[in-house]
Amino acid sequence: MLQDAQTIRHYQKLTDAFVEIWNRGYRFDDMRMYLDGYLAALRHSNAIEPYLIHRLEEEVTRYLYDPSNFETPEPQPEADYY
């Protein structure tokens, strides 16, 4: 579980981006490349501590490979009222 405020913000940005990327028609390989680039930028910029980047990667990867995060909700049929 992430507890650092800045790391949580990065988590939220990544997961929001994943949903947006998924809705645009890209799939897991593309999202994994996006994540790799994002993490590389964090490491290069020293924005957060390396151990926090590692924790962020673990949590975001868990999110990425949970299929329930990318399911499209089925529309509910309307009931006929007489």
NUVO-39949 format. One record per residue (C-alpha): residue in one letter; y negated, x, z. Coordinates in Angstrom, 1 decimal. Example, Ala and Ser with C-alpha at 12.3 -4.5 7.8 and 13.67 -1.06 7.14 Angstrom:
<vofis>
  fikol      yy      xx      zz
      A     4.5    12.3     7.8
      S     1.1    13.7     7.1
</vofis>
This chain:
<vofis>
  fikol      yy      xx      zz
      M     0.0     0.0     0.0
      L    -3.4     1.3    -1.0
      Q    -6.0     1.5     1.8
      D    -8.8     3.6     0.4
      A   -11.6     1.4    -1.0
      Q   -12.3     3.6    -4.0
      T    -8.6     3.8    -4.9
      I    -8.3     0.0    -4.6
      R   -11.2    -0.4    -7.1
      H    -9.4     1.9    -9.5
      Y    -6.2    -0.2    -9.1
      Q    -8.1    -3.4    -9.8
      K    -9.8    -1.9   -12.9
      L    -6.4    -0.7   -14.2
      T    -4.6    -4.0   -13.6
      D    -7.4    -6.0   -15.1
      A    -7.3    -3.7   -18.1
      F    -3.6    -4.1   -18.5
      V    -3.8    -7.9   -18.6
      E    -6.6    -7.6   -21.2
      I    -4.6    -5.1   -23.3
      W    -1.5    -7.4   -23.1
      N    -3.6   -10.4   -24.2
      R    -4.8    -8.4   -27.2
      G    -1.2    -7.9   -28.3
      Y    -0.5    -4.4   -27.1
      R     2.7    -3.7   -25.2
      F     4.1    -1.5   -22.4
      D     4.0     1.8   -24.3
      D     0.3     1.3   -25.1
      M    -0.5     0.4   -21.5
      R     1.4     3.5   -20.3
      M    -0.6     5.7   -22.6
      Y    -3.8     4.0   -21.2
      L    -2.6     4.7   -17.7
      D    -1.8     8.3   -18.4
      G    -5.3     8.8   -19.9
      Y    -7.0     7.1   -17.0
      L    -5.1     9.2   -14.4
      A    -5.8    12.4   -16.3
      A    -9.5    11.5   -16.3
      L    -9.4    10.9   -12.5
      R    -7.6    14.2   -12.0
      H   -10.1    16.1   -14.2
      S   -13.2    14.5   -12.5
      N   -11.9    15.0    -9.0
      A   -13.1    11.4    -8.3
      I   -10.5    10.9    -5.6
      E    -8.1    13.1    -3.8
      P    -4.9    14.1    -5.6
      Y    -2.6    12.4    -3.1
      L    -4.5     9.1    -3.7
      I    -4.2     9.5    -7.4
      H    -0.4     9.9    -6.9
      R    -0.3     6.7    -4.7
      L    -2.4     4.9    -7.3
      E     0.0     5.9   -10.0
      E     3.0     4.6    -8.0
      E     1.4     1.2    -7.3
      V     0.0     0.7   -10.8
      T     3.4     1.7   -12.4
      R     5.1    -0.9   -10.1
      Y     2.6    -3.5   -11.4
      L     3.1    -2.4   -15.0
      Y     6.9    -2.8   -14.9
      D     6.9    -6.2   -13.1
      P     7.3    -8.7   -15.9
      S     5.9   -11.6   -13.9
      N     2.5   -10.0   -14.2
      F     2.5   -10.6   -18.0
      E     4.1   -13.9   -18.4
      T     2.1   -16.6   -20.2
      P     2.0   -19.8   -18.2
      E     3.7   -22.7   -20.0
      P     1.4   -25.7   -20.4
      Q     2.5   -28.7   -18.3
      P     3.3   -31.8   -20.3
      E     1.0   -34.6   -19.6
      A     2.6   -37.6   -17.9
      D     2.4   -40.9   -19.7
      Y     0.7   -43.5   -17.5
      Y     1.2   -47.1   -18.2
</vofis>
